[in-house]
Amino acid sequence: MKVEDVDPKGLIRESYRIEGITPPECKTIFFDWAIQVPVTADPATHIAFCIAHYGAGQPDHPMTAVLQAALAPAPEKVRRGGRAGRITPEGQRRDGQSV
């Protein structure tokens, strides 16, 4: 994999060069970069490549933290509505009243 394929516009590269860049600015740059990742590509592979290529020498940089957070697994979805939201798996009401 080549840098030109992973970061064709150099967005991630430039974020590491900006003095005093903040985490919210890094997130904005990351989202701009992420929408350009080809649909057929694995985003996790591209992100891991960016961490290895750009972030290895700058572990405390805000963009490194943003990239690492992007690799973290998504939180588990929890159903919140309907009967399943009111009744526990054991068949008890979550509000403490009888069924």
The 8 nearest C-alpha neighbors of each residue, nearest first, counted from 0:
[[1, 2, 4, 5, 48, 3, 45, 44],
 [2, 0, 3, 4, 5, 6, 48, 7],
 [1, 3, 5, 4, 6, 0, 7, 52],
 [2, 4, 7, 1, 6, 5, 8, 9],
 [5, 3, 1, 2, 7, 6, 0, 45],
 [4, 6, 2, 3, 45, 7, 1, 0],
 [7, 5, 9, 3, 8, 2, 4, 10],
 [6, 8, 3, 9, 4, 5, 2, 10],
 [9, 7, 10, 6, 3, 32, 11, 12],
 [8, 10, 12, 6, 7, 11, 13, 3],
 [11, 9, 13, 12, 8, 14, 32, 6],
 [10, 12, 14, 13, 9, 15, 6, 29],
 [13, 11, 9, 10, 15, 14, 53, 16],
 [12, 14, 16, 10, 15, 11, 9, 17],
 [15, 13, 11, 16, 17, 12, 10, 25],
 [14, 16, 13, 12, 17, 11, 62, 60],
 [15, 17, 13, 14, 18, 12, 20, 11],
 [18, 16, 14, 15, 20, 19, 13, 12],
 [17, 19, 20, 16, 15, 14, 21, 13],
 [18, 20, 21, 17, 16, 61, 60, 15],
 [19, 21, 18, 17, 24, 22, 25, 61],
 [20, 22, 24, 23, 25, 19, 61, 62],
 [21, 23, 25, 61, 24, 26, 62, 20],
 [24, 22, 26, 25, 21, 27, 20, 28],
 [23, 25, 27, 21, 22, 26, 28, 20],
 [26, 24, 22, 28, 62, 23, 27, 29],
 [27, 25, 29, 23, 24, 28, 30, 22],
 [28, 26, 24, 30, 29, 25, 31, 23],
 [27, 29, 31, 25, 26, 30, 32, 24],
 [28, 30, 26, 32, 27, 31, 33, 25],
 [31, 29, 33, 27, 32, 28, 26, 34],
 [32, 30, 28, 29, 33, 34, 27, 35],
 [31, 33, 29, 30, 35, 34, 28, 10],
 [34, 32, 30, 35, 36, 31, 29, 42],
 [35, 33, 36, 32, 31, 30, 37, 29],
 [34, 36, 33, 32, 37, 31, 38, 30],
 [35, 37, 33, 34, 38, 40, 42, 32],
 [38, 36, 40, 39, 35, 34, 41, 42],
 [37, 39, 40, 36, 41, 35, 42, 34],
 [38, 40, 37, 41, 36, 42, 35, 45],
 [41, 39, 37, 38, 42, 36, 45, 44],
 [40, 42, 44, 43, 45, 39, 38, 37],
 [43, 41, 45, 44, 40, 46, 36, 33],
 [44, 42, 46, 45, 41, 47, 70, 69],
 [45, 43, 47, 42, 46, 41, 48, 40],
 [44, 46, 42, 48, 43, 47, 5, 49],
 [45, 47, 43, 49, 48, 44, 42, 66],
 [48, 46, 50, 44, 49, 45, 43, 51],
 [47, 49, 45, 51, 46, 50, 52, 44],
 [50, 48, 52, 46, 47, 51, 53, 45],
 [49, 51, 54, 47, 48, 53, 52, 55],
 [50, 52, 48, 55, 49, 54, 53, 47],
 [53, 51, 49, 50, 48, 54, 55, 2],
 [54, 52, 50, 49, 55, 51, 12, 56],
 [55, 53, 50, 57, 63, 56, 58, 51],
 [54, 56, 51, 57, 53, 58, 50, 52],
 [55, 57, 54, 58, 53, 52, 51, 59],
 [56, 58, 54, 60, 59, 55, 63, 53],
 [57, 59, 60, 54, 63, 55, 56, 64],
 [60, 58, 57, 61, 63, 64, 54, 62],
 [59, 61, 63, 62, 57, 58, 64, 15],
 [62, 60, 64, 22, 63, 65, 59, 21],
 [63, 61, 65, 64, 25, 60, 66, 22],
 [62, 64, 66, 60, 54, 61, 65, 58],
 [65, 63, 67, 61, 62, 66, 68, 60],
 [64, 66, 62, 68, 63, 67, 69, 61],
 [67, 65, 69, 63, 68, 64, 62, 46],
 [66, 68, 64, 70, 69, 65, 63, 71],
 [69, 67, 65, 71, 70, 66, 64, 63],
 [68, 70, 66, 67, 71, 65, 46, 43],
 [71, 69, 67, 68, 43, 72, 66, 46],
 [72, 70, 68, 69, 73, 67, 74, 66],
 [73, 71, 70, 74, 69, 68, 75, 67],
 [72, 74, 75, 71, 76, 70, 69, 68],
 [75, 73, 76, 72, 71, 77, 68, 69],
 [74, 76, 77, 73, 72, 78, 71, 79],
 [77, 75, 74, 78, 73, 79, 72, 80],
 [78, 76, 79, 75, 74, 84, 80, 83],
 [77, 79, 80, 84, 76, 83, 81, 75],
 [78, 80, 84, 77, 81, 83, 85, 82],
 [81, 79, 84, 78, 83, 82, 85, 77],
 [80, 82, 84, 83, 85, 79, 78, 86],
 [81, 83, 85, 84, 86, 80, 79, 87],
 [84, 82, 86, 85, 81, 80, 87, 78],
 [83, 85, 80, 79, 82, 81, 86, 78],
 [84, 86, 82, 93, 83, 92, 81, 87],
 [85, 87, 92, 83, 91, 90, 93, 84],
 [88, 86, 89, 90, 91, 92, 93, 85],
 [87, 89, 90, 86, 91, 83, 92, 84],
 [90, 88, 87, 91, 86, 92, 93, 83],
 [91, 89, 87, 88, 86, 92, 98, 93],
 [92, 90, 87, 86, 89, 93, 98, 97],
 [93, 91, 86, 94, 95, 85, 96, 98],
 [92, 94, 95, 85, 86, 87, 91, 96],
 [95, 93, 92, 96, 85, 91, 86, 97],
 [94, 96, 93, 92, 97, 91, 98, 86],
 [97, 95, 94, 92, 98, 93, 91, 86],
 [98, 96, 92, 95, 91, 94, 93, 90],
 [97, 92, 91, 96, 90, 86, 95, 93]]
